[in-house]
Amino acid sequence: MSNRFTGVFKKSGKWYVAWVEELRGVNTQGRTLKEARKNLKEALVLILETNRLLSNQETDKKTLREPILVSAK
């Protein structure tokens, strides 16, 4: 599955801070823009995997799951 998110990068002193615009709590930093991009992708994957795992633990077999497709501008 492929999703599209917006990475936001801001130079702060010697560091780049980065976050995902669409998902609160997905943020990181890096000494270089390249490192911040890499770290942000890793943080996003970890958050998505963790959220799915936690959701699966909190539901039972009677729970309905289905894809939701949205287009936001």
PyMOL commands that place a pseudoatom at each C-alpha (Angstrom):
pseudoatom trace, name=CA, resn=MET, resi=1, chain=A, elem=C, hetatm=0, pos=[0.000, 0.000, 0.000]
pseudoatom trace, name=CA, resn=SER, resi=2, chain=A, elem=C, hetatm=0, pos=[1.273, 3.447, -0.870]
pseudoatom trace, name=CA, resn=ASN, resi=3, chain=A, elem=C, hetatm=0, pos=[0.180, 6.679, 0.759]
pseudoatom trace, name=CA, resn=ARG, resi=4, chain=A, elem=C, hetatm=0, pos=[1.228, 10.254, 0.184]
pseudoatom trace, name=CA, resn=PHE, resi=5, chain=A, elem=C, hetatm=0, pos=[2.109, 12.554, 3.079]
pseudoatom trace, name=CA, resn=THR, resi=6, chain=A, elem=C, hetatm=0, pos=[3.640, 16.007, 3.301]
pseudoatom trace, name=CA, resn=GLY, resi=7, chain=A, elem=C, hetatm=0, pos=[7.002, 16.364, 5.014]
pseudoatom trace, name=CA, resn=VAL, resi=8, chain=A, elem=C, hetatm=0, pos=[7.736, 19.826, 6.412]
pseudoatom trace, name=CA, resn=PHE, resi=9, chain=A, elem=C, hetatm=0, pos=[11.375, 20.768, 7.032]
pseudoatom trace, name=CA, resn=LYS, resi=10, chain=A, elem=C, hetatm=0, pos=[12.661, 23.837, 8.860]
pseudoatom trace, name=CA, resn=LYS, resi=11, chain=A, elem=C, hetatm=0, pos=[16.251, 24.840, 9.569]
pseudoatom trace, name=CA, resn=SER, resi=12, chain=A, elem=C, hetatm=0, pos=[16.731, 25.568, 13.279]
pseudoatom trace, name=CA, resn=GLY, resi=13, chain=A, elem=C, hetatm=0, pos=[20.277, 26.497, 14.178]
pseudoatom trace, name=CA, resn=LYS, resi=14, chain=A, elem=C, hetatm=0, pos=[22.530, 23.641, 13.089]
pseudoatom trace, name=CA, resn=TRP, resi=15, chain=A, elem=C, hetatm=0, pos=[19.612, 21.192, 12.829]
pseudoatom trace, name=CA, resn=TYR, resi=16, chain=A, elem=C, hetatm=0, pos=[16.678, 20.558, 10.533]
pseudoatom trace, name=CA, resn=VAL, resi=17, chain=A, elem=C, hetatm=0, pos=[13.433, 19.840, 12.317]
pseudoatom trace, name=CA, resn=ALA, resi=18, chain=A, elem=C, hetatm=0, pos=[10.824, 17.887, 10.392]
pseudoatom trace, name=CA, resn=TRP, resi=19, chain=A, elem=C, hetatm=0, pos=[7.237, 16.778, 10.780]
pseudoatom trace, name=CA, resn=VAL, resi=20, chain=A, elem=C, hetatm=0, pos=[4.402, 15.240, 8.774]
pseudoatom trace, name=CA, resn=GLU, resi=21, chain=A, elem=C, hetatm=0, pos=[1.739, 17.814, 8.076]
pseudoatom trace, name=CA, resn=GLU, resi=22, chain=A, elem=C, hetatm=0, pos=[-1.176, 15.359, 8.071]
pseudoatom trace, name=CA, resn=LEU, resi=23, chain=A, elem=C, hetatm=0, pos=[-0.340, 13.377, 11.219]
pseudoatom trace, name=CA, resn=ARG, resi=24, chain=A, elem=C, hetatm=0, pos=[0.280, 15.022, 14.546]
pseudoatom trace, name=CA, resn=GLY, resi=25, chain=A, elem=C, hetatm=0, pos=[3.104, 13.439, 16.505]
pseudoatom trace, name=CA, resn=VAL, resi=26, chain=A, elem=C, hetatm=0, pos=[5.233, 12.351, 13.562]
pseudoatom trace, name=CA, resn=ASN, resi=27, chain=A, elem=C, hetatm=0, pos=[8.309, 14.533, 13.941]
pseudoatom trace, name=CA, resn=THR, resi=28, chain=A, elem=C, hetatm=0, pos=[12.076, 14.274, 14.071]
pseudoatom trace, name=CA, resn=GLN, resi=29, chain=A, elem=C, hetatm=0, pos=[15.286, 16.128, 13.362]
pseudoatom trace, name=CA, resn=GLY, resi=30, chain=A, elem=C, hetatm=0, pos=[18.577, 15.715, 11.535]
pseudoatom trace, name=CA, resn=ARG, resi=31, chain=A, elem=C, hetatm=0, pos=[21.925, 17.438, 11.133]
pseudoatom trace, name=CA, resn=THR, resi=32, chain=A, elem=C, hetatm=0, pos=[21.349, 17.592, 7.364]
pseudoatom trace, name=CA, resn=LEU, resi=33, chain=A, elem=C, hetatm=0, pos=[18.236, 17.825, 5.225]
pseudoatom trace, name=CA, resn=LYS, resi=34, chain=A, elem=C, hetatm=0, pos=[19.010, 14.356, 3.865]
pseudoatom trace, name=CA, resn=GLU, resi=35, chain=A, elem=C, hetatm=0, pos=[19.227, 12.923, 7.388]
pseudoatom trace, name=CA, resn=ALA, resi=36, chain=A, elem=C, hetatm=0, pos=[16.009, 14.677, 8.440]
pseudoatom trace, name=CA, resn=ARG, resi=37, chain=A, elem=C, hetatm=0, pos=[14.181, 13.223, 5.417]
pseudoatom trace, name=CA, resn=LYS, resi=38, chain=A, elem=C, hetatm=0, pos=[15.425, 9.713, 6.225]
pseudoatom trace, name=CA, resn=ASN, resi=39, chain=A, elem=C, hetatm=0, pos=[14.515, 10.073, 9.906]
pseudoatom trace, name=CA, resn=LEU, resi=40, chain=A, elem=C, hetatm=0, pos=[11.057, 11.399, 9.059]
pseudoatom trace, name=CA, resn=LYS, resi=41, chain=A, elem=C, hetatm=0, pos=[10.275, 8.444, 6.796]
pseudoatom trace, name=CA, resn=GLU, resi=42, chain=A, elem=C, hetatm=0, pos=[11.375, 6.051, 9.544]
pseudoatom trace, name=CA, resn=ALA, resi=43, chain=A, elem=C, hetatm=0, pos=[9.270, 7.878, 12.149]
pseudoatom trace, name=CA, resn=LEU, resi=44, chain=A, elem=C, hetatm=0, pos=[6.212, 7.810, 9.886]
pseudoatom trace, name=CA, resn=VAL, resi=45, chain=A, elem=C, hetatm=0, pos=[6.532, 4.075, 9.208]
pseudoatom trace, name=CA, resn=LEU, resi=46, chain=A, elem=C, hetatm=0, pos=[6.928, 3.355, 12.940]
pseudoatom trace, name=CA, resn=ILE, resi=47, chain=A, elem=C, hetatm=0, pos=[3.864, 5.431, 13.857]
pseudoatom trace, name=CA, resn=LEU, resi=48, chain=A, elem=C, hetatm=0, pos=[1.698, 3.771, 11.197]
pseudoatom trace, name=CA, resn=GLU, resi=49, chain=A, elem=C, hetatm=0, pos=[2.837, 0.268, 12.177]
pseudoatom trace, name=CA, resn=THR, resi=50, chain=A, elem=C, hetatm=0, pos=[2.322, 0.973, 15.877]
pseudoatom trace, name=CA, resn=ASN, resi=51, chain=A, elem=C, hetatm=0, pos=[-1.137, 2.479, 15.337]
pseudoatom trace, name=CA, resn=ARG, resi=52, chain=A, elem=C, hetatm=0, pos=[-2.210, -0.557, 13.298]
pseudoatom trace, name=CA, resn=LEU, resi=53, chain=A, elem=C, hetatm=0, pos=[-0.857, -2.952, 15.928]
pseudoatom trace, name=CA, resn=LEU, resi=54, chain=A, elem=C, hetatm=0, pos=[-2.607, -1.117, 18.769]
pseudoatom trace, name=CA, resn=SER, resi=55, chain=A, elem=C, hetatm=0, pos=[-5.856, -0.946, 16.820]
pseudoatom trace, name=CA, resn=ASN, resi=56, chain=A, elem=C, hetatm=0, pos=[-5.740, -4.686, 16.110]
pseudoatom trace, name=CA, resn=GLN, resi=57, chain=A, elem=C, hetatm=0, pos=[-5.179, -5.414, 19.813]
pseudoatom trace, name=CA, resn=GLU, resi=58, chain=A, elem=C, hetatm=0, pos=[-8.167, -3.281, 20.820]
pseudoatom trace, name=CA, resn=THR, resi=59, chain=A, elem=C, hetatm=0, pos=[-10.705, -4.888, 18.471]
pseudoatom trace, name=CA, resn=ASP, resi=60, chain=A, elem=C, hetatm=0, pos=[-12.224, -8.313, 17.984]
pseudoatom trace, name=CA, resn=LYS, resi=61, chain=A, elem=C, hetatm=0, pos=[-13.290, -10.432, 14.993]
pseudoatom trace, name=CA, resn=LYS, resi=62, chain=A, elem=C, hetatm=0, pos=[-16.667, -8.685, 14.833]
pseudoatom trace, name=CA, resn=THR, resi=63, chain=A, elem=C, hetatm=0, pos=[-14.965, -5.409, 14.029]
pseudoatom trace, name=CA, resn=LEU, resi=64, chain=A, elem=C, hetatm=0, pos=[-15.327, -4.270, 10.435]
pseudoatom trace, name=CA, resn=ARG, resi=65, chain=A, elem=C, hetatm=0, pos=[-12.235, -2.902, 8.677]
pseudoatom trace, name=CA, resn=GLU, resi=66, chain=A, elem=C, hetatm=0, pos=[-12.238, -1.371, 5.211]
pseudoatom trace, name=CA, resn=PRO, resi=67, chain=A, elem=C, hetatm=0, pos=[-10.037, 0.979, 3.189]
pseudoatom trace, name=CA, resn=ILE, resi=68, chain=A, elem=C, hetatm=0, pos=[-10.943, 4.647, 3.043]
pseudoatom trace, name=CA, resn=LEU, resi=69, chain=A, elem=C, hetatm=0, pos=[-9.748, 6.621, 0.064]
pseudoatom trace, name=CA, resn=VAL, resi=70, chain=A, elem=C, hetatm=0, pos=[-9.625, 10.403, 0.388]
pseudoatom trace, name=CA, resn=SER, resi=71, chain=A, elem=C, hetatm=0, pos=[-8.228, 13.210, -1.681]
pseudoatom trace, name=CA, resn=ALA, resi=72, chain=A, elem=C, hetatm=0, pos=[-7.275, 16.337, 0.234]
pseudoatom trace, name=CA, resn=LYS, resi=73, chain=A, elem=C, hetatm=0, pos=[-5.875, 19.523, -1.220]
for i in range(1, 73): cmd.bond("trace and resi %d" % i, "trace and resi %d" % (i + 1))
show_as sticks, trace
zoom trace
